[in-house]
Structure formats: C-alpha cells, structure tokens
C-alpha cells in the first residue's frame, strides 16, 4: 500500500477528480475524511446514491467485507415522506491487504445506489442519511458523513449517468440452474461450486451470521470455472441446510443467486 497522505493533499487530489461539481439541487456538498470524501446525489427519477471517492491506495468495503473490515452502515432516521430506502451494491473486487488478508470492496471510487419508495408519491421525499463507512490503507479509519437532500424531479445529465452506471454494475439476480451454477458436497464441511467460465470470473460468498466460508478457484472441467468451498466457522449449534448468497463476477454481467448447502458425508 502507498504511504498515508495528509488531509490537505487528499482534498486537492479529490477536488480535481471527475464529478467534482459543486452542490446543487441534485447533489449535496462533499464531506471529507482523512482519505476519502462522500456525497449524496439524486438520480432525478426518485432514487438516490452515495458517491465515494478514495485517495490513492485506499479502499472501502462491500456489504460482506472479506477477511476483515466493516461494511457501510446507512441510517435514514429523520427522512421525510420515506416509506423505504434500500442500498444496492455494485459487484466488488478481491483486494489483497497489507496484512495478507483479502478484502471484498472497492478502490478509487464507488457509487452505491439507493432504491427509494415514497410514503406519498404525490409529495417530495427528503433523505436524511447518516452514513458510516471504513477507509483502509495501511490502517483502517472510520469515516462518517451526514447528508440531507430533497429529491428533485430531475438531475444533471452527468449525475444521472453516474448513478445509471452504478446500477448497471449491480449483480443481476438469477436462479442457479438458469445460470448454470452447480454445487456438490466434497467432504463433511466442503463443497465444489462450478459455473460457466467467463473472463475475470470470481466468486463472493455471503453466509448467515456466525458462519464463515472460504473459496479457492480450481478449474476441473472444460468450459467450467470451479471453486472449492470450505466451512471454517459455525455457531455453537449449526443448522443445515445453510442458505448461501453467491455473487459471480466476470463476463458481461455480474450475477447473484441463492444456494442451499447440505453437509456432505
């Protein structure tokens, strides 16, 4: 990882980055931490997004952070005319950290779209968001921002395009069989998951709280990308079958599917 940089230098670097337009009806002011800055933006069609820009060498985390780290936390308390707000996550990357662990997350920049539902569609929604996230380089530091934005009925083309691009990177939900994903037991706490090969194919696992699985790529068949899964940690009284959310990256579109793990013999 690169050496830490000062807050002043970060501000200069990030101010020169693309998308640095000043606050307006569709965007809030940037809020800076020591190695990042974030703002809330509107897509102009009733939705919103958090945009994060990171200093060189810094990363932030996906909803499942990997070996260590903290996922972002969204608190919408104090919003007006808001029935629901659902954050969405573009497909992550696998990032090797300074301690040798693997993080699931983002470097450079990321936009996290938010699906918004109004309590009364005839009235405007005002988003009040307290946003906590971790930013890591050689060390991890907490970052916090507080935003308030009345969602307009339109947005500048570059802002709308920013959110649309992030939405296009969100894994598409599919049935495992339709996506060609198969899983078979390979031991008492091991399985082999296979999917069609694709350029840059990678696998990200999300298990229920208290369970920890790891995956290792191992090609075993022509035209198939296979991964060996190992259950490393369980609660005191594990329950099977185990519901598993799987994200596959690579190829034209990232995919998300649900699998059920039963213990092997």
DAZI-V618937 format. One record per helix or strand of 2 or more residues. SS is the DSSP state (hx for helix, st for strand). FROM is the first residue (numbers start at 1). LEN is the number of residues. Records with the same first field share a line. If there is no record, write none. Layout:
SS=FROM-LEN, FROM-LEN
This chain:
hx=7-9, 157-12
st=31-2, 36-7, 48-7, 59-8, 73-3, 82-6, 93-4, 102-6, 109-10, 126-11, 140-11, 172-2, 182-6, 190-7, 202-6, 212-6, 224-10, 242-8, 255-7
